[in-house]
Amino acid sequence: MKKFRIFPLILLLCLLLTLAAPTAYALEAPSLNGKAAVIVDLASGRLLYGLNEHEERAPASLTKVMTVLLTLEALDAGRISLEDMVIAQDDCRQGMEDDSSTSGITPGVEISVKDLLYCALLQSANEACNILGRYLAGSISGFVDQMNQKAAALGCANTHFVNTNGLPAEGHYSSAYDQYLIFAAAMQYPLFMEISNTTSYQADCAAVNFGEPIGNSNALINITSIYSNGGRYLYEGASGGKTGYTRAAGYCLVSTATRGGVSLLAVAMGCDGALNANIEDYYNFIDSRTLYDWAFDNFSYRNLLSANEVITRMDVDLADGDAVAMIRPADSISALLPNDIADEDVQREVTLYSDQLTAPLSAGTVLGEIRVSVNGTVYGTTKLINSSAIELSRSSYLRQRVGEILSKGWVIALIVILLVFMVIYLALVMRYRRLRKKHLRERRRAEQRRREEEKLRRQRVDYDLTSPADRYDFSADISEFFDDEKD
């Protein structure tokens, strides 16, 4: 009996563990070292896997992506230019310690906006971010306010900035998912990817890095990175990215990779490395490679709906030649899905705007919409249109119009009235003809009688003039004539 009592507790424990598990599809989760991570399909913005993705953590130098994003917006708006020369102010090294990442820029140095962007992204120079912030907003604190406003506008629910560069500070935090949102927004500017994908840059300002070229710290794309470890972290298809490290944040990395038409973005935060775990490996790069391998191995694009596919056929009233509307999607829908998703897991919900169509219909007329989902998750919606034009049958149209007219109440009443008048008219005509016929018949009889009487009168006159011996007896004829008239 004790075994049966323990069994429900085991089931409950399994359920709780399932609810506490990181966000993912029904796949075995990747094995990671870091404290938080995401891997996202860039085409759709869909989260493929997340580990503590909304947990507030110190973002270290990933903060600099927001600073660069606001600078790129100012460039795009024409408020500043890459060639603008900026003089570093006394507060340019505010908050920096002796071991902070720097490009060696000191107060009084005149440097271009372009050089500052490369210093911020490639060498992770803290002073470059302070200089940009003051130049754009008039003060570092004013620029930090703009950073927080932009984060809110992007939907970052777990982000708050205190400085421009990510140096340790109370109340300065972000999450793996918010870092995806910020990096994806920066990617919309080609210059951002151009800079972050550069492995080495020679600044125009001689003060930068003591006149030496600066290198990209992202070991996924740069074999000469300070973290490269002989190129062991290079990853095929990787591009762009931003590294970060503080003892509070651990080793961090935001990066992208493309392979076989699939573009992904990975965020790794709170990873171990040389300075916080006394090891040779840098797990921000290892975790990123692991996330990419996991996604590329387990996901591929699936064509869920084709624009050439006939979804349904509909009869069309008044169509010439009884043509039928072939209903198809306006656009194709594809999605990055786990490879083990079966066809029966794909659902389609069709909504037609009308259950009856009437010609004429032009090609491309919107007749409804279709929504495609997989296991309850919607992956796309598109309009339904008819493939080709359908002409109107004029004879059918005339029949319909006549039928519509005859179906109206006032028309029926008018027809009934006309029919009644017609019946009355016909009855009167028939009565008139019958009376006229009777009248003509009586007239003919009267005329005939008059002629007979005239004839008899003449015969009587002739009779009176003859001798008695020659007289003819007319009495019989007269009697016979009147007998005929009686008949």
C-alpha positions, 0 to 999 in steps of 0.5 A: 500500500505504501508504494501506491501512496508514493506514486502520486507524489512521484507524478506530482514531482515530475509535473513540477519539474516539467513546469520548472524546465527551461522553455523549449520544444519537445526535444532534449535540451542542450547541455550548457555551462552558463546561467542563462541563454536563448537561441532564436530564429531570426526570420520569425523571432521565435524562441527555439530554446531558453534557459532562465531567459527572463532572469535579471542578470548583470549584462557586462559589456553587452550593454554597449550594444544599446549605446551603439544602437542609439548612436546608429539611430542618430546617424540614420536621422541625420543628427550626427555623422560618422565624420563628426569629431568629438572631444573627450571630456573629463568624465569620459573615464567615469566609473572605470577601474585600472583593469577596465577594457579600454582603447586608451582614449583620455580627456582632450583627445579628438576622435571621430564618431566612426572610431568611437563605434569601432572602439565600443564594439570591437575592443569594448572600450568603456570610455568610448561609450561615455564619450558617445553618450555625452555627445548625443545627450549632453550628459552621460546620465541623460544618455542613460535615460535614453537607453532605458526609454529605448529598452522599454520601447523594444519591449525589454521587461527585465532591463535597467541601465545605470551606465553606458558600458556595463561596468558593475553597478547596483540596479544595472541588469538585463536578461538573455531575452532582452539582449536578443531584442536589443541586438536584433534591433541593432542588426537592422542597421547594416553598419552595425553588422559591418562593424561587429563582423570586422576582425581588425580595425585601424583607427584614424585617431593615433591615440586609439590603442596606442596607434595599433590596430584593434581586434574583435574579441569575438572568438567565433569569428576572429582567430586572433581574438584574445580569447581564441585559444588557437582558433578552437572557438571559430564557428562556420557561419558565425557573424557579428556579435558582442562579448562581455565580462565582469566577475558579477556577470560572468562571461557573456556573448551575443552572436549570430550564425547562418547555415543552410538558409537558417539564421539564428541568434544566440545569447549566453550569459553567466558562463565560466572562464579564466578569470572567474573559474580559473580554467582555460576554456571560455564557455560563453563561446562553447555554450554559443556553439552548443546552442547553434549545433543543437538548433541546426541539428534539430530544426529545419524549415518546413513548407506548411502552405504553398501559394500554388495549392488549391485549398477549396473550390467554390461555385460561382453564381452567374458564372460564364460556362459554370466556372468554379472559383479555385481558392488558394493562399495569397502567400506561402507559409514556412517555419523553422520546426523540429525535424520530428514534427509529423504532418498530422501535427500541422493544422489549418483553419480556413475562414471564408468571408462568404458561402456564396460567390457571384460573378464577375470576379477578378483574379486575386479577389480576397475571399477569406483567410487561412491560419496555420498552426502546429500543436496549437502554436500559430505559425502564420496567417494569409489571405485566400484569393481566387486564382483566375478571373471569372466572367459574368454570364449575361443570360444568367444575369438577365434571368436573375434580374427578371426573377428579382424584379418579379419577386418584389411585392409591389410588382406582383400586386401590379401584375395581379391588377393588370391580369384582373383588368385584362380579364374584365377587358376580355369579358367585355370584348366577348360580351360586345362581340356576342351582342353585336353578333346577335344584333347583326343576326336580328338585323339580317332577319329584319332585312330578309323579312322586309325583302320578303314582304316587299316581294309579296307586296309586289306579287299582290299588286300583280295578282290584283291586275290579273283576271280572276281565272289567272290569279294564283292563291298566295295564301298558302305561301304567306302562311308558309312564310310566317310559319318559317318566321316563327321557327 
